[in-house]
Amino acid sequence: MADNLSRKVTPEIIKRLEDAIGAENVNTSDMERILYCHDLAPMPKEAGLGFNMIPDVVVRPKTVGDVVNIVRIAAKTGVAITPRGASTWGLGGCMPTAAGIVVDFSSGLDQVYEIDETNMCVKVGAGCTWKKVYEACAKKGLLVGSYPSSFPSATVGGWISTGGIGPGGFKYGSARDSILNMEVVLPNGKLMNTGFEKVANNMSGYNLNQLFSGAEGTLGLIATVTLRVHPMGVIKPLAYDFENLRDMGGPINEIVKHPSVKPLHIAWSDYMHFEHQRKAGLHAPDVKNLFLVTLQGDAEFVALEEKIIDAIVEKFGGKKISAEIAEHEWEERCYEFRARKVGIGSIPAEVVVQNIHWSDFVDECYAGFGKMKMAGGGIIGMIADRSTAMFMPYYFMDTETPLGMTAFAYNFYMGERAKKYGGRSLGLGVFFAFNLDVIRDANSAEYMRELKALTDPNDIINPGHLVCGKTRFGINMGHQLMGAMSKLMQLVKTFMPGDNGFEDSVKRFKFDEIEEHKGQTRKVKL
Ligand SMILES: Cc1cc2nc3c(=O)[nH]c(=O)nc-3n(C[C@H](O)[C@H](O)[C@H](O)COP(=O)(O)OP(=O)(O)OC[C@H]3O[C@@H](n4cnc5c(N)ncnc54)[C@H](O)[C@@H]3O)c2cc1C
């Protein structure tokens, strides 16, 4: 039974948390609370006028039992809980909207518990980074199918919760396709298994592994995850240079329809991306527009796939480039935004479109940079599956002024353009929650809201996210209001002077030891 549902974190609740999980894992310092009030998206302090985004307390569970105890306390008192991985998402997913408790999974539940080579699976804490699990499995000759390109810091629970698309996904699907089981703590504090630890989920019954994937932490807290892994074999990246980015549309559409060729990863980076790396003082390969196709598996099959891909790419005018560059770009797959070493924010607009429209959408990305007067960073992306391409055109923005935030107009704009090509923008979080009613039919949006209301009647788990973006005054940021705001933001952006933050920052750039060290982490030197 609930004690009080005032949503207020009282000293008594703090005491209960300390007794349950240890005082050293409960933090109420002002500094800590401010650090935990947003995710990767920089928020001007004015955002606090709209959202109750500074949590009352930050907790760090070390065990599954700790997560259960935290949720039970919140369920009894009506306090909001915001689950948080590494906060590398940019849509405010782990930004509190009703203060309360932030549960930081990255510092305690971050272990690889078991690699089962017989049953080909690995069990990890939800706060384990993709890099940690990838490297632990690789040492045993096992491959984690897919992961986000933020894998050095992004957590397993975080990426599953966003239902994202990442390297390895073309062959092995997204994270949701690799889940065997998750231990999830429900809004009432009960612990549930979503699947089976060592065998597939296939049978009748609702697919709970899939339900929590993409739920953005609104249905429960993922405490552990068991993922399927694959025999590593060899990994062979191939790189090709194209005079024009749009010309890659031909080979992409031929490769995705091939009955036998199934690359691990298909990706591209345009000339702007490399130009910015050079301007930022980084080594970049001597290419114009780079097409990267990475093969994986048995060496003989990989050699056969390579021949087929070489022939397809040649037919469309692509030029094969050295194995050294290919290897370098594969190693760089998780460090795409190095050009921000000049000290400026870079943000991608993440959208999916149908592969068949790939070349036309390239034109849209460039046109969007011009129309929105962006400091365009580059056009990068990857093929998600046989019908879907994920574009991440990114730009540089000034994160120090509220007006710099108008750069987000490009994300709204590209999301709208993607619709014309059978696609949409990715992710909802707080700022794009209104999109639920735009991208889904009315009945499916209603079904999701009913599911949330039924399973979390007091709205304690990540309130104000995904199914409804709400301000601190209870104003629903619905699609009419946000649609109008998005249009207004786009209009304002077109009237403002063009962004030139990158060039300014290059001039201002000072030697930075941390950035220098990050450069040194590049395994393949050109
Ligand atoms: C350089 C860079 C590259 C990126 N590349 C990709 C990419 O290739 N593909 C892609 O899809 N995204 C990408 N992203 C976006 C982002 O990194 C991913 O979505 C990432 O996996 C989020 O993980 P996180 O641990 O940082 O989650 P957070 O940002 O902390 O949280 C994301 C969401 O998950 C919820 N959540 C976190 N942990 C839990 C949990 N244990 N239980 C329940 N809910 C939880 C949060 O409440 C929030 O709604 C990239 C971002 C950056 C900065």
The ligand as a Gaussian input file, in Angstrom:
#p B3LYP/6-31G(d) Opt

LIG

0 1
 C       28.792000       9.517000     -30.316000
 C       27.420000       8.894000     -30.255000
 C       27.102000       7.866000     -31.106000
 C       25.834000       7.268000     -31.044000
 N       25.570000       6.226000     -31.880000
 C       24.370000       5.611000     -31.815000
 C       24.091000       4.502000     -32.677000
 O       24.914000       4.044000     -33.462000
 N       22.858000       3.967000     -32.604000
 C       21.913000       4.417000     -31.723000
 O       20.823000       3.855000     -31.690000
 N       22.161000       5.443000     -30.881000
 C       23.358000       6.038000     -30.905000
 N       23.626000       7.077000     -30.062000
 C       22.612000       7.491000     -29.082000
 C       22.846000       6.835000     -27.672000
 O       24.201000       6.707000     -27.437000
 C       22.246000       5.469000     -27.550000
 O       20.879000       5.534000     -27.589000
 C       22.722000       4.780000     -26.270000
 O       22.712000       3.445000     -26.408000
 C       22.023000       5.183000     -25.013000
 O       22.631000       4.484000     -23.942000
 P       22.882000       5.168000     -22.553000
 O       23.408000       4.131000     -21.633000
 O       23.703000       6.376000     -22.684000
 O       21.388000       5.518000     -22.160000
 P       20.802000       6.865000     -21.508000
 O       21.016000       8.011000     -22.429000
 O       21.286000       6.995000     -20.130000
 O       19.253000       6.481000     -21.477000
 C       18.529000       6.258000     -22.656000
 C       17.096000       5.849000     -22.289000
 O       17.110000       4.567000     -21.689000
 C       16.527000       4.610000     -20.384000
 N       17.313000       3.676000     -19.571000
 C       18.652000       3.683000     -19.361000
 N       19.008000       2.625000     -18.619000
 C       17.878000       1.943000     -18.336000
 C       17.598000       0.758000     -17.587000
 N       18.551000       0.042000     -16.998000
 N       16.301000       0.353000     -17.497000
 C       15.308000       1.044000     -18.107000
 N       15.519000       2.164000     -18.826000
 C       16.788000       2.597000     -18.945000
 C       16.637000       6.063000     -19.950000
 O       15.642000       6.413000     -19.024000
 C       16.454000       6.774000     -21.282000
 O       15.088000       6.895000     -21.593000
 C       24.867000       7.716000     -30.118000
 C       25.197000       8.770000     -29.255000
 C       26.463000       9.347000     -29.316000
 C       26.797000      10.451000     -28.377000

